[in-house]
Amino acid sequence: MFATMILLTSAVFYFGTVGVLDRSIDGKIVAISNRLVSSYGARPVTDLVREIEQELTDGIDSDTEIFLVTSPTGQRVVGNLSTWPDAATPRGQLVNREVIRDGRPSSARLIIHSLPFGGLLYVGRDLSEQRSIRGLVWRALGAAAVISLALVILGAYLFRRQIEARIGEIRYTARDIEAGNLMSRIAISGDDEFARLSIDINRMLDRIEQLMDGVRHVSNAIAHDL
């Protein structure tokens, strides 16, 4: 049960961190691409080129941002990709692809839009930082799970030892009574369930002893009368 709780907690934590980050990145990509298409799709391509050049040089998200505009023949017009997904990639959908960004291989999350003049607009984000965060979260969750399970195992062992010790007292008293010592009673310690159970058993043993004494008295009286 505790292992299941750990898994559920880890899942909630993972999707609450990495999942939120994924959705945030997807939202930014879609918002930027829609803005560029709506604002510059029908304008001269030179306006779009200037806007993308500004995006690439403004210092905001410069380590992860991906922009590319291609001509109708598939040649690069502006952008920071050396290789990019082929023309068969679905349009208007977020996809993960391997690209060459600023001369380095990179895993990218991007979206492609067709432009009125026949070219394509690529907008995306480099996923290397996101993968590092995901790996860090996985390692943290793994370490926390191992430590938690170790503490659970230790706690279960100590709890079992305590229960066995308390039950052992009851079993020892039961064997002593079975051997004929009706005066034996369970030692009472604490005020938990085992203590209350011991009190009830001791009360029952007192009653049994009284009944046995009554039986002995009756037997003695019958023997005397005989």
C-alpha positions as CSV (number, residue, x, y, z in Angstrom):
1,M,0.0,0.0,0.0
2,F,2.8,2.4,0.8
3,A,4.6,1.5,-2.4
4,T,1.4,2.3,-4.3
5,M,1.1,5.6,-2.5
6,I,4.7,6.4,-3.4
7,L,4.0,5.7,-7.1
8,L,0.9,7.8,-7.1
9,T,2.7,10.7,-5.3
10,S,5.6,10.4,-7.7
11,A,3.2,10.5,-10.7
12,V,1.4,13.6,-9.4
13,F,4.8,15.3,-8.7
14,Y,6.2,14.3,-12.2
15,F,3.2,15.5,-14.2
16,G,2.9,18.5,-12.0
17,T,6.4,19.6,-12.9
18,V,7.6,18.1,-16.2
19,G,4.0,18.0,-17.5
20,V,3.4,21.6,-16.7
21,L,6.7,22.5,-18.4
22,D,5.8,20.5,-21.5
23,R,2.4,22.2,-21.7
24,S,4.1,25.6,-21.2
25,I,6.5,25.0,-24.0
26,D,3.8,23.7,-26.3
27,G,1.7,26.8,-25.5
28,K,4.6,29.2,-26.3
29,I,5.3,27.4,-29.6
30,V,1.7,27.5,-30.8
31,A,1.2,31.2,-29.6
32,I,4.4,32.4,-31.4
33,S,3.7,30.5,-34.6
34,N,0.1,31.7,-34.7
35,R,1.2,35.3,-34.2
36,L,3.7,35.1,-36.9
37,V,1.3,33.5,-39.4
38,S,-1.5,35.9,-38.6
39,S,0.7,39.0,-38.5
40,Y,3.1,38.3,-41.4
41,G,1.5,35.6,-43.5
42,A,-0.1,38.0,-45.9
43,R,2.7,40.6,-45.9
44,P,5.9,40.6,-47.9
45,V,8.3,37.8,-46.8
46,T,10.9,40.5,-46.0
47,D,8.8,41.6,-43.1
48,L,8.7,38.1,-41.7
49,V,12.5,37.7,-42.2
50,R,13.1,40.9,-40.2
51,E,10.8,39.7,-37.5
52,I,12.5,36.4,-37.2
53,E,16.0,38.0,-37.2
54,Q,14.9,40.2,-34.4
55,E,13.5,37.1,-32.5
56,L,16.9,35.4,-32.9
57,T,18.9,38.3,-31.7
58,D,16.8,39.8,-28.9
59,G,18.4,37.5,-26.3
60,I,15.1,36.0,-25.1
61,D,15.1,32.2,-25.1
62,S,18.2,32.4,-27.4
63,D,19.5,29.1,-26.1
64,T,16.4,27.1,-27.0
65,E,14.3,28.9,-29.6
66,I,14.0,27.6,-33.2
67,F,12.9,29.6,-36.2
68,L,13.1,28.8,-39.9
69,V,11.5,30.1,-43.0
70,T,12.0,28.2,-46.3
71,S,11.4,29.2,-49.9
72,P,8.9,27.3,-52.1
73,T,11.8,25.3,-53.4
74,G,12.8,24.2,-49.8
75,Q,15.8,26.5,-49.4
76,R,16.5,28.3,-46.2
77,V,15.5,32.0,-46.2
78,V,16.2,32.8,-42.6
79,G,16.5,30.8,-39.3
80,N,18.9,28.9,-37.1
81,L,18.4,25.4,-38.5
82,S,20.9,23.7,-40.8
83,T,18.7,20.6,-41.3
84,W,15.0,20.4,-40.7
85,P,12.1,18.0,-41.1
86,D,11.1,17.1,-44.7
87,A,8.1,18.5,-46.5
88,A,6.0,15.4,-45.6
89,T,5.8,16.4,-41.9
90,P,2.2,17.2,-40.9
91,R,1.3,20.9,-40.9
92,G,-0.1,22.7,-37.9
93,Q,0.8,19.8,-35.5
94,L,3.4,19.8,-32.7
95,V,6.0,17.1,-33.5
96,N,9.3,16.0,-32.1
97,R,12.1,15.8,-34.6
98,E,15.9,15.6,-34.7
99,V,17.5,18.7,-36.3
100,I,20.8,20.6,-36.6
101,R,20.5,23.8,-34.7
102,D,23.3,26.3,-34.8
103,G,25.6,23.6,-36.0
104,R,24.7,21.1,-33.3
105,P,22.4,18.0,-33.3
106,S,19.3,18.8,-31.3
107,S,16.0,17.2,-30.4
108,A,13.3,19.7,-31.2
109,R,9.7,20.2,-30.5
110,L,8.3,22.3,-33.4
111,I,5.3,23.1,-35.5
112,I,5.2,23.8,-39.3
113,H,2.9,26.2,-41.1
114,S,2.5,26.8,-44.8
115,L,2.9,30.4,-45.9
116,P,0.9,32.1,-48.7
117,F,4.0,32.6,-50.9
118,G,4.6,28.8,-50.9
119,G,7.3,28.6,-48.3
120,L,7.1,27.0,-44.8
121,L,7.5,28.5,-41.3
122,Y,9.1,26.4,-38.6
123,V,8.8,27.5,-35.0
124,G,10.0,25.4,-32.1
125,R,12.1,24.8,-29.0
126,D,15.2,22.8,-28.3
127,L,14.4,20.0,-25.8
128,S,17.9,19.5,-24.4
129,E,17.2,21.6,-21.3
130,Q,13.8,20.0,-20.9
131,R,15.4,16.6,-21.0
132,S,17.9,17.6,-18.4
133,I,15.1,18.7,-16.1
134,R,13.2,15.5,-16.8
135,G,16.3,13.4,-15.9
136,L,16.8,15.5,-12.8
137,V,13.2,14.9,-11.7
138,W,13.5,11.2,-12.4
139,R,16.7,10.9,-10.4
140,A,15.1,12.8,-7.5
141,L,12.0,10.7,-7.5
142,G,14.1,7.5,-7.7
143,A,16.2,8.5,-4.8
144,A,13.1,9.6,-2.8
145,A,11.4,6.3,-3.6
146,V,14.4,4.2,-2.5
147,I,14.8,6.1,0.8
148,S,11.1,5.9,1.4
149,L,10.9,2.2,0.8
150,A,14.0,1.6,3.0
151,L,12.3,3.5,5.8
152,V,9.0,1.6,5.2
153,I,10.8,-1.8,5.4
154,L,12.7,-0.7,8.6
155,G,9.5,0.6,10.1
156,A,7.5,-2.5,9.2
157,Y,10.3,-4.7,10.7
158,L,10.3,-2.7,14.0
159,F,6.5,-2.7,14.1
160,R,6.4,-6.4,13.6
161,R,8.9,-7.0,16.3
162,Q,6.8,-4.9,18.7
163,I,3.6,-6.8,17.8
164,E,5.3,-10.2,18.1
165,A,6.6,-9.2,21.5
166,R,3.2,-8.2,22.8
167,I,1.5,-11.2,21.3
168,G,4.3,-13.4,22.7
169,E,3.3,-12.4,26.2
170,I,-0.2,-13.5,25.6
171,R,0.9,-16.8,24.1
172,Y,3.3,-17.4,27.0
173,T,0.5,-16.9,29.5
174,A,-1.8,-19.2,27.5
175,R,0.8,-22.0,27.5
176,D,1.4,-21.4,31.3
177,I,-2.4,-21.8,31.9
178,E,-2.5,-24.9,29.6
179,A,0.2,-26.4,31.8
180,G,-2.1,-26.0,34.8
181,N,-1.1,-22.7,36.4
182,L,-4.5,-21.0,36.6
183,M,-2.9,-18.2,38.6
184,S,-0.9,-16.9,35.6
185,R,-1.9,-13.5,34.2
186,I,-0.7,-11.3,31.3
187,A,1.4,-8.3,32.4
188,I,-0.3,-5.0,31.5
189,S,1.8,-2.2,30.0
190,G,0.6,0.9,28.3
191,D,-2.9,1.8,27.2
192,D,-3.2,0.5,23.7
193,E,-5.3,-2.2,22.0
194,F,-3.0,-4.9,23.3
195,A,-3.2,-3.6,26.9
196,R,-7.1,-3.5,26.7
197,L,-7.1,-7.0,25.2
198,S,-4.8,-8.3,28.0
199,I,-7.2,-6.7,30.6
200,D,-10.1,-8.6,29.0
201,I,-8.2,-11.9,28.9
202,N,-7.1,-11.5,32.5
203,R,-10.7,-10.7,33.5
204,M,-11.8,-13.9,31.6
205,L,-9.1,-15.9,33.4
206,D,-10.3,-14.6,36.8
207,R,-13.8,-15.7,36.0
208,I,-12.6,-19.1,34.8
209,E,-10.6,-19.5,38.0
210,Q,-13.7,-18.7,40.0
211,L,-15.7,-21.2,38.1
212,M,-13.0,-23.9,38.5
213,D,-12.9,-23.2,42.3
214,G,-16.7,-23.6,42.3
215,V,-16.5,-26.9,40.5
216,R,-13.8,-28.1,43.0
217,H,-16.0,-27.1,45.9
218,V,-19.0,-28.9,44.4
219,S,-16.9,-32.0,43.7
220,N,-15.5,-32.0,47.2
221,A,-19.0,-31.7,48.6
222,I,-20.3,-34.6,46.5
223,A,-17.3,-36.7,47.5
224,H,-17.9,-35.9,51.1
225,D,-21.6,-36.8,50.9
226,L,-20.8,-40.1,49.0
